[in-house]
Amino acid sequence: MKRLFVLFAAFLIPLSLLGQDDKFFHVGVDASMDCFIGSGSGVSPSFGLGARTRLGGYDQWVNLVGGVRYIYGTRLSGFQVPILLNVNLLKGRQVSAYLGGGYEFDFIGTYLGCMKAQAGLAGRHVDFRIFYKPYQGDVGIGFTYYF
């Protein structure tokens, strides 16, 4: 009976968080495109889909962002786990502009991931960003919709 109660509580807590407008923890879906410019044969695009979480609101000074995504392309295909820290430099009522950085772990062969720098605009439900990964020679864009 205790296990059933714990499972029921564990199910209700995330549901109650999804129903709040001013919540601290946000979950969203993510789409991105990576353009590998250091491949020697021009630009090699890869496309990614995944899920992201954001600790903190778009209007707070600092946000911690993590997630998982699957990237598919000619140069890289596999799962990646980004962990990023964003600092809002400009804050408005509806949108904030940020700079961020962190690390993106990879599960693709022997490649273990790389540093990632990004800049973007975030609102209550949306996050649009451009990013750069110097180790890979990768420039990209991404969009996340937070529920």
PyMOL CGO cylinders between C-alpha atoms (Angstrom):
from pymol import cmd
from pymol.cgo import CYLINDER

trace = [
    CYLINDER, 0.00, 0.00, 0.00, 2.87, 2.38, 0.80, 0.3, 1, 1, 1, 1, 1, 1,
    CYLINDER, 2.87, 2.38, 0.80, 4.40, 1.81, -2.62, 0.3, 1, 1, 1, 1, 1, 1,
    CYLINDER, 4.40, 1.81, -2.62, 1.11, 2.57, -4.31, 0.3, 1, 1, 1, 1, 1, 1,
    CYLINDER, 1.11, 2.57, -4.31, 0.80, 5.79, -2.30, 0.3, 1, 1, 1, 1, 1, 1,
    CYLINDER, 0.80, 5.79, -2.30, 4.37, 6.83, -3.21, 0.3, 1, 1, 1, 1, 1, 1,
    CYLINDER, 4.37, 6.83, -3.21, 3.74, 6.14, -6.91, 0.3, 1, 1, 1, 1, 1, 1,
    CYLINDER, 3.74, 6.14, -6.91, 0.49, 8.10, -6.77, 0.3, 1, 1, 1, 1, 1, 1,
    CYLINDER, 0.49, 8.10, -6.77, 2.23, 11.07, -5.10, 0.3, 1, 1, 1, 1, 1, 1,
    CYLINDER, 2.23, 11.07, -5.10, 5.11, 10.91, -7.57, 0.3, 1, 1, 1, 1, 1, 1,
    CYLINDER, 5.11, 10.91, -7.57, 2.57, 11.09, -10.40, 0.3, 1, 1, 1, 1, 1, 1,
    CYLINDER, 2.57, 11.09, -10.40, 0.59, 13.99, -8.91, 0.3, 1, 1, 1, 1, 1, 1,
    CYLINDER, 0.59, 13.99, -8.91, 3.54, 16.27, -8.15, 0.3, 1, 1, 1, 1, 1, 1,
    CYLINDER, 3.54, 16.27, -8.15, 4.64, 16.71, -11.80, 0.3, 1, 1, 1, 1, 1, 1,
    CYLINDER, 4.64, 16.71, -11.80, 1.01, 17.11, -12.88, 0.3, 1, 1, 1, 1, 1, 1,
    CYLINDER, 1.01, 17.11, -12.88, 0.47, 19.88, -10.37, 0.3, 1, 1, 1, 1, 1, 1,
    CYLINDER, 0.47, 19.88, -10.37, 3.62, 21.63, -11.58, 0.3, 1, 1, 1, 1, 1, 1,
    CYLINDER, 3.62, 21.63, -11.58, 2.36, 21.55, -15.16, 0.3, 1, 1, 1, 1, 1, 1,
    CYLINDER, 2.36, 21.55, -15.16, -0.79, 23.38, -14.12, 0.3, 1, 1, 1, 1, 1, 1,
    CYLINDER, -0.79, 23.38, -14.12, 1.01, 26.39, -12.61, 0.3, 1, 1, 1, 1, 1, 1,
    CYLINDER, 1.01, 26.39, -12.61, 1.78, 29.49, -14.67, 0.3, 1, 1, 1, 1, 1, 1,
    CYLINDER, 1.78, 29.49, -14.67, 4.58, 30.85, -12.48, 0.3, 1, 1, 1, 1, 1, 1,
    CYLINDER, 4.58, 30.85, -12.48, 6.37, 27.61, -11.80, 0.3, 1, 1, 1, 1, 1, 1,
    CYLINDER, 6.37, 27.61, -11.80, 10.09, 27.29, -11.12, 0.3, 1, 1, 1, 1, 1, 1,
    CYLINDER, 10.09, 27.29, -11.12, 10.60, 24.07, -13.15, 0.3, 1, 1, 1, 1, 1, 1,
    CYLINDER, 10.60, 24.07, -13.15, 9.64, 24.02, -16.84, 0.3, 1, 1, 1, 1, 1, 1,
    CYLINDER, 9.64, 24.02, -16.84, 9.54, 21.08, -19.27, 0.3, 1, 1, 1, 1, 1, 1,
    CYLINDER, 9.54, 21.08, -19.27, 9.53, 21.51, -23.03, 0.3, 1, 1, 1, 1, 1, 1,
    CYLINDER, 9.53, 21.51, -23.03, 10.10, 19.99, -26.45, 0.3, 1, 1, 1, 1, 1, 1,
    CYLINDER, 10.10, 19.99, -26.45, 13.11, 21.03, -28.49, 0.3, 1, 1, 1, 1, 1, 1,
    CYLINDER, 13.11, 21.03, -28.49, 14.04, 21.12, -32.18, 0.3, 1, 1, 1, 1, 1, 1,
    CYLINDER, 14.04, 21.12, -32.18, 17.46, 22.15, -33.48, 0.3, 1, 1, 1, 1, 1, 1,
    CYLINDER, 17.46, 22.15, -33.48, 19.70, 22.21, -36.50, 0.3, 1, 1, 1, 1, 1, 1,
    CYLINDER, 19.70, 22.21, -36.50, 23.49, 21.86, -36.30, 0.3, 1, 1, 1, 1, 1, 1,
    CYLINDER, 23.49, 21.86, -36.30, 25.69, 22.97, -39.21, 0.3, 1, 1, 1, 1, 1, 1,
    CYLINDER, 25.69, 22.97, -39.21, 29.16, 21.43, -39.09, 0.3, 1, 1, 1, 1, 1, 1,
    CYLINDER, 29.16, 21.43, -39.09, 31.39, 23.90, -40.92, 0.3, 1, 1, 1, 1, 1, 1,
    CYLINDER, 31.39, 23.90, -40.92, 34.72, 22.18, -40.36, 0.3, 1, 1, 1, 1, 1, 1,
    CYLINDER, 34.72, 22.18, -40.36, 34.02, 19.02, -42.36, 0.3, 1, 1, 1, 1, 1, 1,
    CYLINDER, 34.02, 19.02, -42.36, 36.11, 19.94, -45.43, 0.3, 1, 1, 1, 1, 1, 1,
    CYLINDER, 36.11, 19.94, -45.43, 33.26, 19.34, -47.89, 0.3, 1, 1, 1, 1, 1, 1,
    CYLINDER, 33.26, 19.34, -47.89, 31.12, 22.37, -47.11, 0.3, 1, 1, 1, 1, 1, 1,
    CYLINDER, 31.12, 22.37, -47.11, 28.38, 22.47, -44.51, 0.3, 1, 1, 1, 1, 1, 1,
    CYLINDER, 28.38, 22.47, -44.51, 27.07, 19.18, -43.09, 0.3, 1, 1, 1, 1, 1, 1,
    CYLINDER, 27.07, 19.18, -43.09, 23.66, 19.74, -41.42, 0.3, 1, 1, 1, 1, 1, 1,
    CYLINDER, 23.66, 19.74, -41.42, 22.22, 17.57, -38.68, 0.3, 1, 1, 1, 1, 1, 1,
    CYLINDER, 22.22, 17.57, -38.68, 18.77, 17.81, -37.14, 0.3, 1, 1, 1, 1, 1, 1,
    CYLINDER, 18.77, 17.81, -37.14, 17.84, 17.18, -33.53, 0.3, 1, 1, 1, 1, 1, 1,
    CYLINDER, 17.84, 17.18, -33.53, 14.67, 16.53, -31.52, 0.3, 1, 1, 1, 1, 1, 1,
    CYLINDER, 14.67, 16.53, -31.52, 14.44, 16.19, -27.78, 0.3, 1, 1, 1, 1, 1, 1,
    CYLINDER, 14.44, 16.19, -27.78, 13.16, 17.35, -24.41, 0.3, 1, 1, 1, 1, 1, 1,
    CYLINDER, 13.16, 17.35, -24.41, 14.50, 20.17, -22.25, 0.3, 1, 1, 1, 1, 1, 1,
    CYLINDER, 14.50, 20.17, -22.25, 14.01, 21.35, -18.70, 0.3, 1, 1, 1, 1, 1, 1,
    CYLINDER, 14.01, 21.35, -18.70, 14.59, 24.85, -17.38, 0.3, 1, 1, 1, 1, 1, 1,
    CYLINDER, 14.59, 24.85, -17.38, 15.06, 25.69, -13.72, 0.3, 1, 1, 1, 1, 1, 1,
    CYLINDER, 15.06, 25.69, -13.72, 13.96, 29.27, -13.18, 0.3, 1, 1, 1, 1, 1, 1,
    CYLINDER, 13.96, 29.27, -13.18, 11.71, 31.61, -15.06, 0.3, 1, 1, 1, 1, 1, 1,
    CYLINDER, 11.71, 31.61, -15.06, 12.55, 33.45, -18.25, 0.3, 1, 1, 1, 1, 1, 1,
    CYLINDER, 12.55, 33.45, -18.25, 12.52, 36.70, -16.25, 0.3, 1, 1, 1, 1, 1, 1,
    CYLINDER, 12.52, 36.70, -16.25, 15.04, 35.60, -13.61, 0.3, 1, 1, 1, 1, 1, 1,
    CYLINDER, 15.04, 35.60, -13.61, 18.72, 36.52, -13.87, 0.3, 1, 1, 1, 1, 1, 1,
    CYLINDER, 18.72, 36.52, -13.87, 20.03, 32.93, -14.03, 0.3, 1, 1, 1, 1, 1, 1,
    CYLINDER, 20.03, 32.93, -14.03, 18.55, 29.75, -15.54, 0.3, 1, 1, 1, 1, 1, 1,
    CYLINDER, 18.55, 29.75, -15.54, 19.88, 26.20, -15.52, 0.3, 1, 1, 1, 1, 1, 1,
    CYLINDER, 19.88, 26.20, -15.52, 18.89, 24.23, -18.63, 0.3, 1, 1, 1, 1, 1, 1,
    CYLINDER, 18.89, 24.23, -18.63, 19.31, 20.51, -19.24, 0.3, 1, 1, 1, 1, 1, 1,
    CYLINDER, 19.31, 20.51, -19.24, 17.83, 17.89, -21.46, 0.3, 1, 1, 1, 1, 1, 1,
    CYLINDER, 17.83, 17.89, -21.46, 18.30, 15.08, -23.90, 0.3, 1, 1, 1, 1, 1, 1,
    CYLINDER, 18.30, 15.08, -23.90, 18.10, 15.14, -27.68, 0.3, 1, 1, 1, 1, 1, 1,
    CYLINDER, 18.10, 15.14, -27.68, 18.64, 12.80, -30.58, 0.3, 1, 1, 1, 1, 1, 1,
    CYLINDER, 18.64, 12.80, -30.58, 20.67, 14.28, -33.42, 0.3, 1, 1, 1, 1, 1, 1,
    CYLINDER, 20.67, 14.28, -33.42, 20.60, 12.79, -36.91, 0.3, 1, 1, 1, 1, 1, 1,
    CYLINDER, 20.60, 12.79, -36.91, 22.82, 13.72, -39.84, 0.3, 1, 1, 1, 1, 1, 1,
    CYLINDER, 22.82, 13.72, -39.84, 25.67, 12.69, -42.12, 0.3, 1, 1, 1, 1, 1, 1,
    CYLINDER, 25.67, 12.69, -42.12, 28.43, 13.71, -39.69, 0.3, 1, 1, 1, 1, 1, 1,
    CYLINDER, 28.43, 13.71, -39.69, 26.89, 12.80, -36.30, 0.3, 1, 1, 1, 1, 1, 1,
    CYLINDER, 26.89, 12.80, -36.30, 23.95, 10.69, -35.21, 0.3, 1, 1, 1, 1, 1, 1,
    CYLINDER, 23.95, 10.69, -35.21, 23.09, 9.75, -31.64, 0.3, 1, 1, 1, 1, 1, 1,
    CYLINDER, 23.09, 9.75, -31.64, 22.01, 10.99, -28.23, 0.3, 1, 1, 1, 1, 1, 1,
    CYLINDER, 22.01, 10.99, -28.23, 23.32, 14.18, -26.63, 0.3, 1, 1, 1, 1, 1, 1,
    CYLINDER, 23.32, 14.18, -26.63, 22.75, 15.57, -23.11, 0.3, 1, 1, 1, 1, 1, 1,
    CYLINDER, 22.75, 15.57, -23.11, 23.27, 19.34, -22.78, 0.3, 1, 1, 1, 1, 1, 1,
    CYLINDER, 23.27, 19.34, -22.78, 23.73, 21.04, -19.39, 0.3, 1, 1, 1, 1, 1, 1,
    CYLINDER, 23.73, 21.04, -19.39, 23.83, 24.83, -19.71, 0.3, 1, 1, 1, 1, 1, 1,
    CYLINDER, 23.83, 24.83, -19.71, 23.76, 27.94, -17.53, 0.3, 1, 1, 1, 1, 1, 1,
    CYLINDER, 23.76, 27.94, -17.53, 22.07, 31.02, -19.03, 0.3, 1, 1, 1, 1, 1, 1,
    CYLINDER, 22.07, 31.02, -19.03, 22.42, 34.57, -17.69, 0.3, 1, 1, 1, 1, 1, 1,
    CYLINDER, 22.42, 34.57, -17.69, 19.74, 37.05, -18.72, 0.3, 1, 1, 1, 1, 1, 1,
    CYLINDER, 19.74, 37.05, -18.72, 21.39, 40.31, -19.77, 0.3, 1, 1, 1, 1, 1, 1,
    CYLINDER, 21.39, 40.31, -19.77, 18.25, 42.13, -20.87, 0.3, 1, 1, 1, 1, 1, 1,
    CYLINDER, 18.25, 42.13, -20.87, 14.96, 41.49, -19.11, 0.3, 1, 1, 1, 1, 1, 1,
    CYLINDER, 14.96, 41.49, -19.11, 11.60, 42.67, -20.34, 0.3, 1, 1, 1, 1, 1, 1,
    CYLINDER, 11.60, 42.67, -20.34, 7.98, 41.95, -19.47, 0.3, 1, 1, 1, 1, 1, 1,
    CYLINDER, 7.98, 41.95, -19.47, 7.46, 39.38, -22.23, 0.3, 1, 1, 1, 1, 1, 1,
    CYLINDER, 7.46, 39.38, -22.23, 10.97, 38.33, -23.27, 0.3, 1, 1, 1, 1, 1, 1,
    CYLINDER, 10.97, 38.33, -23.27, 14.55, 38.23, -21.99, 0.3, 1, 1, 1, 1, 1, 1,
    CYLINDER, 14.55, 38.23, -21.99, 17.85, 38.08, -23.89, 0.3, 1, 1, 1, 1, 1, 1,
    CYLINDER, 17.85, 38.08, -23.89, 20.57, 35.82, -22.54, 0.3, 1, 1, 1, 1, 1, 1,
    CYLINDER, 20.57, 35.82, -22.54, 24.10, 34.52, -22.99, 0.3, 1, 1, 1, 1, 1, 1,
    CYLINDER, 24.10, 34.52, -22.99, 24.88, 31.02, -21.84, 0.3, 1, 1, 1, 1, 1, 1,
    CYLINDER, 24.88, 31.02, -21.84, 27.35, 28.22, -21.88, 0.3, 1, 1, 1, 1, 1, 1,
    CYLINDER, 27.35, 28.22, -21.88, 27.94, 24.73, -20.67, 0.3, 1, 1, 1, 1, 1, 1,
    CYLINDER, 27.94, 24.73, -20.67, 28.74, 21.24, -21.84, 0.3, 1, 1, 1, 1, 1, 1,
    CYLINDER, 28.74, 21.24, -21.84, 26.96, 18.85, -24.17, 0.3, 1, 1, 1, 1, 1, 1,
    CYLINDER, 26.96, 18.85, -24.17, 27.69, 15.21, -23.38, 0.3, 1, 1, 1, 1, 1, 1,
    CYLINDER, 27.69, 15.21, -23.38, 27.58, 12.72, -26.25, 0.3, 1, 1, 1, 1, 1, 1,
    CYLINDER, 27.58, 12.72, -26.25, 26.94, 9.01, -26.52, 0.3, 1, 1, 1, 1, 1, 1,
    CYLINDER, 26.94, 9.01, -26.52, 28.28, 8.68, -30.07, 0.3, 1, 1, 1, 1, 1, 1,
    CYLINDER, 28.28, 8.68, -30.07, 31.23, 6.26, -30.32, 0.3, 1, 1, 1, 1, 1, 1,
    CYLINDER, 31.23, 6.26, -30.32, 34.31, 7.49, -28.46, 0.3, 1, 1, 1, 1, 1, 1,
    CYLINDER, 34.31, 7.49, -28.46, 33.27, 11.13, -28.70, 0.3, 1, 1, 1, 1, 1, 1,
    CYLINDER, 33.27, 11.13, -28.70, 32.43, 12.39, -25.19, 0.3, 1, 1, 1, 1, 1, 1,
    CYLINDER, 32.43, 12.39, -25.19, 31.00, 15.84, -25.94, 0.3, 1, 1, 1, 1, 1, 1,
    CYLINDER, 31.00, 15.84, -25.94, 32.22, 19.43, -25.96, 0.3, 1, 1, 1, 1, 1, 1,
    CYLINDER, 32.22, 19.43, -25.96, 31.76, 22.94, -24.62, 0.3, 1, 1, 1, 1, 1, 1,
    CYLINDER, 31.76, 22.94, -24.62, 28.84, 24.93, -25.98, 0.3, 1, 1, 1, 1, 1, 1,
    CYLINDER, 28.84, 24.93, -25.98, 28.22, 28.71, -26.05, 0.3, 1, 1, 1, 1, 1, 1,
    CYLINDER, 28.22, 28.71, -26.05, 24.82, 30.18, -26.88, 0.3, 1, 1, 1, 1, 1, 1,
    CYLINDER, 24.82, 30.18, -26.88, 22.81, 33.38, -27.09, 0.3, 1, 1, 1, 1, 1, 1,
    CYLINDER, 22.81, 33.38, -27.09, 19.06, 33.65, -27.31, 0.3, 1, 1, 1, 1, 1, 1,
    CYLINDER, 19.06, 33.65, -27.31, 15.68, 35.09, -26.51, 0.3, 1, 1, 1, 1, 1, 1,
    CYLINDER, 15.68, 35.09, -26.51, 13.39, 33.44, -23.97, 0.3, 1, 1, 1, 1, 1, 1,
    CYLINDER, 13.39, 33.44, -23.97, 9.75, 34.04, -23.11, 0.3, 1, 1, 1, 1, 1, 1,
    CYLINDER, 9.75, 34.04, -23.11, 7.23, 32.34, -20.87, 0.3, 1, 1, 1, 1, 1, 1,
    CYLINDER, 7.23, 32.34, -20.87, 6.76, 29.40, -23.26, 0.3, 1, 1, 1, 1, 1, 1,
    CYLINDER, 6.76, 29.40, -23.26, 9.43, 29.82, -25.96, 0.3, 1, 1, 1, 1, 1, 1,
    CYLINDER, 9.43, 29.82, -25.96, 13.20, 29.85, -26.23, 0.3, 1, 1, 1, 1, 1, 1,
    CYLINDER, 13.20, 29.85, -26.23, 15.00, 30.66, -29.49, 0.3, 1, 1, 1, 1, 1, 1,
    CYLINDER, 15.00, 30.66, -29.49, 18.80, 30.40, -29.54, 0.3, 1, 1, 1, 1, 1, 1,
    CYLINDER, 18.80, 30.40, -29.54, 21.92, 30.28, -31.68, 0.3, 1, 1, 1, 1, 1, 1,
    CYLINDER, 21.92, 30.28, -31.68, 24.87, 28.24, -30.48, 0.3, 1, 1, 1, 1, 1, 1,
    CYLINDER, 24.87, 28.24, -30.48, 28.48, 27.41, -31.22, 0.3, 1, 1, 1, 1, 1, 1,
    CYLINDER, 28.48, 27.41, -31.22, 30.56, 24.34, -30.33, 0.3, 1, 1, 1, 1, 1, 1,
    CYLINDER, 30.56, 24.34, -30.33, 34.22, 25.18, -31.01, 0.3, 1, 1, 1, 1, 1, 1,
    CYLINDER, 34.22, 25.18, -31.01, 35.55, 21.62, -30.74, 0.3, 1, 1, 1, 1, 1, 1,
    CYLINDER, 35.55, 21.62, -30.74, 33.23, 20.36, -33.49, 0.3, 1, 1, 1, 1, 1, 1,
    CYLINDER, 33.23, 20.36, -33.49, 33.19, 23.49, -35.65, 0.3, 1, 1, 1, 1, 1, 1,
    CYLINDER, 33.19, 23.49, -35.65, 29.42, 23.49, -35.18, 0.3, 1, 1, 1, 1, 1, 1,
    CYLINDER, 29.42, 23.49, -35.18, 27.11, 26.49, -35.54, 0.3, 1, 1, 1, 1, 1, 1,
    CYLINDER, 27.11, 26.49, -35.54, 23.40, 25.97, -35.01, 0.3, 1, 1, 1, 1, 1, 1,
    CYLINDER, 23.40, 25.97, -35.01, 19.96, 27.20, -34.10, 0.3, 1, 1, 1, 1, 1, 1,
    CYLINDER, 19.96, 27.20, -34.10, 17.40, 25.78, -31.73, 0.3, 1, 1, 1, 1, 1, 1,
    CYLINDER, 17.40, 25.78, -31.73, 13.83, 26.32, -30.59, 0.3, 1, 1, 1, 1, 1, 1,
    CYLINDER, 13.83, 26.32, -30.59, 12.17, 25.04, -27.42, 0.3, 1, 1, 1, 1, 1, 1,
    CYLINDER, 12.17, 25.04, -27.42, 8.51, 25.25, -26.47, 0.3, 1, 1, 1, 1, 1, 1,
    CYLINDER, 8.51, 25.25, -26.47, 7.96, 25.03, -22.71, 0.3, 1, 1, 1, 1, 1, 1,
    CYLINDER, 7.96, 25.03, -22.71, 4.60, 23.82, -21.41, 0.3, 1, 1, 1, 1, 1, 1,
]
cmd.load_cgo(trace, "trace")
